[in-house]
Amino acid sequence: MANQDNKSPESQLVSFLSGNPLLGSCLGQKEMDDLLGALPSLAAPSANTVQAWTEAMMNYQRDTLKLWMNPWSNLTGQKGSAVIEPQAGDRRFKDEEWKNNPVCNFLMQSYLLASRAMCESADASELDAHDQRVLSFYTRYAADALAPTNFLHTNPEVIRQAVESQGQSLVDGFKNMTEDLQSGAITTSDPDGFTLGENIAGTQGSVVFRNELMEVIQYKPLVEKVYQRPLVIVPPCVNKFYIFDLNERKSFVKHALEQGQNVFIISWRNASQEMCDVSWDDYIQKGLWTAFDVARDISGVKKINVLSWCIGGTMMVTALAAMSAAERRNIVSATFLTTMIDFSDPGEVEVFVDQKQIEGFHNRVEASGVLPGNDLGRAMAMLHANESIWHFVINNYLLGKTPPPFDVLHWNADTSNLPKDMYNFFVNNMYHKNLLKEAGGVTVCGKALNVADIDVPCYFVSATGDHIVPWRTTFLAKDLIGDNVEFILTEGGHVSGTAINHPVKCRRSFWHGGESGLNGDDWQASAEKQAGSWWEHWHAWLSEKGGKQIAAPEQLGNDAYQPMEAAPGVYVKEDVNQNG
């Protein structure tokens, strides 16, 4: 059976996918091409692999026969024991019809058995670690795409809604789908639910500097006295900066202002095709270093504190390492949220990073001049397709509903394009070749970097549930840069654990103060677990580095840097489609 037609599960999967127009219509041509191009090839399978494939197929046939013999399959109305059940946490089959309707129940179990057989066969292929991860990931992605919940005629909730609305739900769903096809992205939050500067990104401030790459925003103080040394925030350039300022209940910026920080933040420009040659060096020189100088000039001090997140953190590492020792002495502290220096285990994102996929995507980036923000958003959504893709396909297109306003999802969909040269430098040197951790491995602004030169007091924050930047990988920074490193591990995810962790009504905990010289797990075991938000722990750490407290400035900017626009500025309102 396993040798039927001499085809491995990989080759059968490729044949099935490439010849399946239904799946192609669900994924879209680009996603289908990426999926097929990413699948690794397999040499002659080992005896263990053949045995595992055989067992998977035998189990599938045995359980399918049990399902056909089940009273449900004969539509007798006598409920028998299920052959297979959805896994805990699988919300696709939450509608009662999947349990109570014999046809729906049979369809659900048939799908679950087929999906299990596909995934078990892929998982047993004994490829090298990366290829195995890629094959297993794309197999699960294909299996999730084929779930009966994703199709009109096999989803009982969709059928019921269509009947009750006399077809209006299908009309509305078709309208939603055509609008999303025009925008190039699935709507995940009511697009009319938020207005920048009003009910999102509403903390008062002014743009005090603008160049072709970024704006610098200074926020209006909220207390009478502020720390002498300003705080400059470097957000990632793949999303907009206002993740740090969603609303009063979530705003990191507002909370920092309330603690007496004089806050500046970079608002990155959405890259256009004309910016294709903008480099990583440009982001450091015209971005970070320029913003640091603006904050110094306005504050009237040389020394500043800096905070960065995700790819902004990687930029910050290279910016600090590229400075001279004298220049680094003007950086009093550096805070890094979910930042990797060693990219040896980049987590789930690894499935997109290999020579074959990088070369395939390189042609697309070369042609457009930018990495489209929507493409990056789709890749991140694929990591949790049922929650981030198929849930909204069902809700928006099959049920004809508009998703409710949700500030985090609104921000998540507000992506930015990246310039071609900057993107290529990042993905090749960091994710693919992992050169940043090597002394002299990466050259930035004319200097061969050695991250061990970073002798600035550092504060690293990572989250236990982060699937984009795994915390055990970020923990490796403790052994790569100077000795003065504080590491904090918080509960939550990439966004919810770090950028959004307001102390008010915080139900999370964090770990700190673990023993030195240990690996991540042992460090966590030795660390103190404390209830609440890490923000307060960080403010206590930062207050020692803020200098003396002085009267809050009455006006933003100064003679050289006059306020230009009210926050959140102009660049944040640029759309990926208008510049992509």
Secondary structure, DSSP 8 states (H G I E B T S, - for coil): -TTGGG--HHHHHHHHHHT-HHHHHHH-HHHHHHHHHHS----S--HHHHHHHHHHHHHHHHHHHHHHHSGGGGT-S-----S----TT--TT-STHHHH-HHHHHHHHHHHHHHHHHHHHHHTS---HHHHHHHHHHHHHHHHHT-GGGSGGG-HHHHHHHHHTTTHHHHHHHHHHHHHHHHTS---S-TTS--BTTTBS-S-EEEEEE-SSEEEEEE--SSSEEESS-EEEE--SSB-GGGG-S-TTT-HHHHHHHTT--EEEEEE----GGGTT--HHHIIIIIIIHHHHHHHHHHT-S-EEEEEETHHHHHHHHHHHHS-HHHHTTEEEEEEES--S--S--GGGGGG-SHHHHHHHHHHHHHHSEE-HHHHHHHHHHTTHIIIIIHHIIIIIIS-------HHHHHHH-B--EEHHHHHHHIIIIIIT--TTSTTS-EETTEE--GGG--S-EEEEEETT-SSS-HHHHGGGGGTS-S-EEEEEESS-TTTTTTS--STT---EEEE---TT--HHHHHHHSEEEES-HHHHHHHHHHTTS-SEEE--SSSS-SSS---EETT-SGGG--HHHH-
